[in-house]
């Protein structure tokens, strides 16, 4: 952090960093859920077909 920066600017940067991290984390979570659904459905299909 800068010693001569205002407290408001630091809060804005913190909130922006938090929002960007949340968006990236949300996409990563959605991608993992999609992969899990694909693997589970493929496994169930293979068990049914034999």
Biopython code that builds the backbone (N, CA, C, O; Angstrom):
import numpy as np
from Bio.PDB.StructureBuilder import StructureBuilder

atoms = [
    (1, "UNK", "N", (0.834, -1.184, 0.000)),
    (1, "UNK", "CA", (0.000, 0.000, 0.000)),
    (1, "UNK", "C", (0.883, 1.253, 0.000)),
    (1, "UNK", "O", (2.001, 1.249, 0.514)),
    (2, "UNK", "N", (0.357, 2.298, -0.579)),
    (2, "UNK", "CA", (1.107, 3.547, -0.614)),
    (2, "UNK", "C", (0.869, 4.312, 0.676)),
    (2, "UNK", "O", (-0.236, 4.323, 1.218)),
    (3, "UNK", "N", (1.911, 4.940, 1.147)),
    (3, "UNK", "CA", (1.780, 5.720, 2.369)),
    (3, "UNK", "C", (1.041, 7.028, 2.122)),
    (3, "UNK", "O", (0.375, 7.531, 3.027)),
    (4, "UNK", "N", (1.141, 7.589, 0.922)),
    (4, "UNK", "CA", (0.494, 8.861, 0.639)),
    (4, "UNK", "C", (-0.867, 8.692, -0.035)),
    (4, "UNK", "O", (-1.476, 9.690, -0.420)),
    (5, "UNK", "N", (-1.366, 7.458, -0.191)),
    (5, "UNK", "CA", (-2.665, 7.226, -0.820)),
    (5, "UNK", "C", (-3.788, 7.486, 0.162)),
    (5, "UNK", "O", (-3.602, 7.401, 1.376)),
    (6, "UNK", "N", (-4.956, 7.803, -0.375)),
    (6, "UNK", "CA", (-6.104, 8.041, 0.490)),
    (6, "UNK", "C", (-6.736, 6.708, 0.895)),
    (6, "UNK", "O", (-6.603, 5.705, 0.194)),
    (7, "UNK", "N", (-7.409, 6.716, 2.013)),
    (7, "UNK", "CA", (-8.066, 5.503, 2.503)),
    (7, "UNK", "C", (-9.185, 5.081, 1.557)),
    (7, "UNK", "O", (-9.405, 3.886, 1.361)),
    (8, "UNK", "N", (-9.895, 6.039, 0.970)),
    (8, "UNK", "CA", (-10.968, 5.717, 0.036)),
    (8, "UNK", "C", (-10.456, 4.986, -1.182)),
    (8, "UNK", "O", (-11.091, 4.045, -1.657)),
    (9, "UNK", "N", (-9.311, 5.410, -1.697)),
    (9, "UNK", "CA", (-8.725, 4.742, -2.852)),
    (9, "UNK", "C", (-8.339, 3.317, -2.539)),
    (9, "UNK", "O", (-8.513, 2.428, -3.373)),
    (10, "UNK", "N", (-7.817, 3.086, -1.349)),
    (10, "UNK", "CA", (-7.433, 1.730, -0.949)),
    (10, "UNK", "C", (-8.665, 0.844, -0.816)),
    (10, "UNK", "O", (-8.632, -0.326, -1.197)),
    (11, "UNK", "N", (-9.746, 1.389, -0.282)),
    (11, "UNK", "CA", (-10.977, 0.610, -0.139)),
    (11, "UNK", "C", (-11.538, 0.250, -1.507)),
    (11, "UNK", "O", (-12.000, -0.872, -1.712)),
    (12, "UNK", "N", (-11.500, 1.203, -2.454)),
    (12, "UNK", "CA", (-11.998, 0.930, -3.803)),
    (12, "UNK", "C", (-11.171, -0.168, -4.453)),
    (12, "UNK", "O", (-11.727, -1.068, -5.083)),
    (13, "UNK", "N", (-9.847, -0.107, -4.309)),
    (13, "UNK", "CA", (-8.989, -1.138, -4.886)),
    (13, "UNK", "C", (-9.271, -2.497, -4.259)),
    (13, "UNK", "O", (-9.305, -3.509, -4.959)),
    (14, "UNK", "N", (-9.473, -2.525, -2.944)),
    (14, "UNK", "CA", (-9.765, -3.786, -2.269)),
    (14, "UNK", "C", (-11.074, -4.381, -2.769)),
    (14, "UNK", "O", (-11.147, -5.577, -3.050)),
    (15, "UNK", "N", (-12.104, -3.555, -2.879)),
    (15, "UNK", "CA", (-13.417, -4.038, -3.345)),
    (15, "UNK", "C", (-13.322, -4.509, -4.788)),
    (15, "UNK", "O", (-13.892, -5.542, -5.137)),
    (16, "UNK", "N", (-12.606, -3.763, -5.637)),
    (16, "UNK", "CA", (-12.451, -4.168, -7.031)),
    (16, "UNK", "C", (-11.709, -5.493, -7.130)),
    (16, "UNK", "O", (-12.084, -6.358, -7.921)),
    (17, "UNK", "N", (-10.666, -5.654, -6.338)),
    (17, "UNK", "CA", (-9.911, -6.902, -6.310)),
    (17, "UNK", "C", (-10.805, -8.055, -5.853)),
    (17, "UNK", "O", (-10.738, -9.155, -6.403)),
    (18, "UNK", "N", (-11.630, -7.803, -4.861)),
    (18, "UNK", "CA", (-12.540, -8.831, -4.356)),
    (18, "UNK", "C", (-13.546, -9.233, -5.428)),
    (18, "UNK", "O", (-13.830, -10.419, -5.590)),
    (19, "UNK", "N", (-14.089, -8.262, -6.162)),
    (19, "UNK", "CA", (-15.081, -8.553, -7.201)),
    (19, "UNK", "C", (-14.445, -9.347, -8.339)),
    (19, "UNK", "O", (-15.028, -10.320, -8.816)),
    (20, "UNK", "N", (-13.258, -8.941, -8.774)),
    (20, "UNK", "CA", (-12.582, -9.650, -9.864)),
    (20, "UNK", "C", (-12.263, -11.085, -9.440)),
    (20, "UNK", "O", (-12.449, -12.017, -10.222)),
    (21, "UNK", "N", (-11.789, -11.263, -8.226)),
    (21, "UNK", "CA", (-11.507, -12.604, -7.720)),
    (21, "UNK", "C", (-12.755, -13.464, -7.640)),
    (21, "UNK", "O", (-12.712, -14.664, -7.910)),
    (22, "UNK", "N", (-13.860, -12.850, -7.269)),
    (22, "UNK", "CA", (-15.114, -13.601, -7.191)),
    (22, "UNK", "C", (-15.582, -14.043, -8.572)),
    (22, "UNK", "O", (-16.083, -15.155, -8.734)),
    (23, "UNK", "N", (-15.421, -13.173, -9.566)),
    (23, "UNK", "CA", (-15.838, -13.531, -10.927)),
    (23, "UNK", "C", (-14.984, -14.680, -11.449)),
    (23, "UNK", "O", (-15.506, -15.636, -12.023)),
    (24, "UNK", "N", (-13.661, -14.585, -11.250)),
    (24, "UNK", "CA", (-12.766, -15.648, -11.713)),
    (24, "UNK", "C", (-13.074, -16.950, -10.976)),
    (24, "UNK", "O", (-13.120, -18.014, -11.592)),
    (25, "UNK", "N", (-13.282, -16.874, -9.673)),
    (25, "UNK", "CA", (-13.629, -18.062, -8.897)),
    (25, "UNK", "C", (-14.952, -18.659, -9.322)),
    (25, "UNK", "O", (-15.105, -19.880, -9.338)),
    (26, "UNK", "N", (-15.918, -17.809, -9.669)),
    (26, "UNK", "CA", (-17.210, -18.292, -10.135)),
    (26, "UNK", "C", (-17.092, -19.058, -11.441)),
    (26, "UNK", "O", (-17.720, -20.103, -11.610)),
    (27, "UNK", "N", (-16.279, -18.536, -12.378)),
    (27, "UNK", "CA", (-16.078, -19.251, -13.636)),
    (27, "UNK", "C", (-15.368, -20.579, -13.397)),
    (27, "UNK", "O", (-15.712, -21.581, -14.024)),
    (28, "UNK", "N", (-14.388, -20.602, -12.505)),
    (28, "UNK", "CA", (-13.674, -21.847, -12.219)),
    (28, "UNK", "C", (-14.618, -22.875, -11.599)),
    (28, "UNK", "O", (-14.572, -24.054, -11.949)),
    (29, "UNK", "N", (-15.468, -22.430, -10.683)),
    (29, "UNK", "CA", (-16.425, -23.340, -10.058)),
    (29, "UNK", "C", (-17.421, -23.868, -11.076)),
    (29, "UNK", "O", (-17.732, -25.058, -11.076)),
    (30, "UNK", "N", (-17.925, -22.998, -11.945)),
    (30, "UNK", "CA", (-18.880, -23.435, -12.968)),
    (30, "UNK", "C", (-18.235, -24.443, -13.910)),
    (30, "UNK", "O", (-18.868, -25.428, -14.287)),
    (31, "UNK", "N", (-16.981, -24.208, -14.295)),
    (31, "UNK", "CA", (-16.284, -25.133, -15.189)),
    (31, "UNK", "C", (-16.127, -26.500, -14.535)),
    (31, "UNK", "O", (-16.346, -27.522, -15.186)),
    (32, "UNK", "N", (-15.751, -26.535, -13.253)),
    (32, "UNK", "CA", (-15.592, -27.814, -12.557)),
    (32, "UNK", "C", (-16.932, -28.541, -12.434)),
    (32, "UNK", "O", (-16.985, -29.764, -12.556)),
    (33, "UNK", "N", (-18.000, -27.805, -12.198)),
    (33, "UNK", "CA", (-19.318, -28.446, -12.111)),
    (33, "UNK", "C", (-19.729, -29.033, -13.455)),
    (33, "UNK", "O", (-20.304, -30.120, -13.507)),
    (34, "UNK", "N", (-19.436, -28.317, -14.550)),
    (34, "UNK", "CA", (-19.754, -28.848, -15.884)),
    (34, "UNK", "C", (-18.972, -30.133, -16.141)),
    (34, "UNK", "O", (-19.523, -31.104, -16.660)),
    (35, "UNK", "N", (-17.688, -30.139, -15.779)),
    (35, "UNK", "CA", (-16.865, -31.332, -15.987)),
    (35, "UNK", "C", (-17.404, -32.505, -15.168)),
    (35, "UNK", "O", (-17.468, -33.630, -15.665)),
    (36, "UNK", "N", (-17.789, -32.251, -13.929)),
    (36, "UNK", "CA", (-18.325, -33.318, -13.074)),
    (36, "UNK", "C", (-19.611, -33.878, -13.661)),
    (36, "UNK", "O", (-19.801, -35.094, -13.678)),
    (37, "UNK", "N", (-20.488, -33.021, -14.138)),
    (37, "UNK", "CA", (-21.747, -33.494, -14.728)),
    (37, "UNK", "C", (-21.454, -34.357, -15.950)),
    (37, "UNK", "O", (-22.099, -35.388, -16.144)),
    (38, "UNK", "N", (-20.494, -33.954, -16.775)),
    (38, "UNK", "CA", (-20.144, -34.753, -17.962)),
    (38, "UNK", "C", (-19.599, -36.117, -17.558)),
    (38, "UNK", "O", (-19.998, -37.132, -18.130)),
    (39, "UNK", "N", (-18.689, -36.159, -16.577)),
    (39, "UNK", "CA", (-18.115, -37.439, -16.162)),
    (39, "UNK", "C", (-19.164, -38.345, -15.531)),
    (39, "UNK", "O", (-19.175, -39.548, -15.795)),
    (40, "UNK", "N", (-20.039, -37.795, -14.709)),
    (40, "UNK", "CA", (-21.056, -38.609, -14.057)),
    (40, "UNK", "C", (-22.030, -39.159, -15.087)),
    (40, "UNK", "O", (-22.380, -40.339, -15.042)),
    (41, "UNK", "N", (-22.471, -38.319, -16.011)),
    (41, "UNK", "CA", (-23.405, -38.802, -17.029)),
    (41, "UNK", "C", (-22.747, -39.855, -17.921)),
    (41, "UNK", "O", (-23.396, -40.829, -18.302)),
    (42, "UNK", "N", (-21.480, -39.675, -18.255)),
    (42, "UNK", "CA", (-20.776, -40.666, -19.067)),
    (42, "UNK", "C", (-20.638, -41.988, -18.310)),
    (42, "UNK", "O", (-20.799, -43.057, -18.899)),
    (43, "UNK", "N", (-20.346, -41.923, -17.024)),
    (43, "UNK", "CA", (-20.210, -43.134, -16.222)),
    (43, "UNK", "C", (-21.550, -43.867, -16.113)),
    (43, "UNK", "O", (-21.598, -45.091, -16.238)),
    (44, "UNK", "N", (-22.621, -43.134, -15.885)),
    (44, "UNK", "CA", (-23.938, -43.754, -15.804)),
    (44, "UNK", "C", (-24.298, -44.390, -17.144)),
    (44, "UNK", "O", (-24.833, -45.498, -17.174)),
    (45, "UNK", "N", (-24.020, -43.721, -18.225)),
    (45, "UNK", "CA", (-24.283, -44.280, -19.560)),
    (45, "UNK", "C", (-23.508, -45.573, -19.783)),
    (45, "UNK", "O", (-24.055, -46.548, -20.297)),
    (46, "UNK", "N", (-22.232, -45.581, -19.397)),
    (46, "UNK", "CA", (-21.419, -46.789, -19.578)),
    (46, "UNK", "C", (-21.931, -47.926, -18.703)),
    (46, "UNK", "O", (-21.883, -49.086, -19.113)),
    (47, "UNK", "N", (-22.423, -47.611, -17.497)),
    (47, "UNK", "CA", (-22.942, -48.666, -16.626)),
    (47, "UNK", "C", (-24.235, -49.250, -17.198)),
    (47, "UNK", "O", (-24.470, -50.455, -17.102)),
    (48, "UNK", "N", (-25.078, -48.392, -17.796)),
    (48, "UNK", "CA", (-26.339, -48.863, -18.341)),
    (48, "UNK", "C", (-26.099, -49.694, -19.609)),
    (48, "UNK", "O", (-26.673, -50.771, -19.769)),
    (49, "UNK", "N", (-25.253, -49.186, -20.501)),
    (49, "UNK", "CA", (-24.995, -49.867, -21.766)),
    (49, "UNK", "C", (-24.183, -51.127, -21.516)),
    (49, "UNK", "O", (-24.412, -52.153, -22.158)),
    (50, "UNK", "N", (-23.260, -51.060, -20.613)),
    (50, "UNK", "CA", (-22.475, -52.237, -20.258)),
    (50, "UNK", "C", (-21.212, -52.301, -21.069)),
    (50, "UNK", "O", (-20.421, -53.229, -20.907)),
]
sb = StructureBuilder()
sb.init_structure("model")
sb.init_model(0)
sb.init_chain("A")
sb.init_seg("    ")
for serial, (resi, resn, name, xyz) in enumerate(atoms, 1):
    if name == "N":
        sb.init_residue(resn, " ", resi, " ")
    sb.init_atom(name, np.array(xyz, "f"), 0.0, 1.0, " ", f" {name:<3s}", serial, name[0])
structure = sb.get_structure()
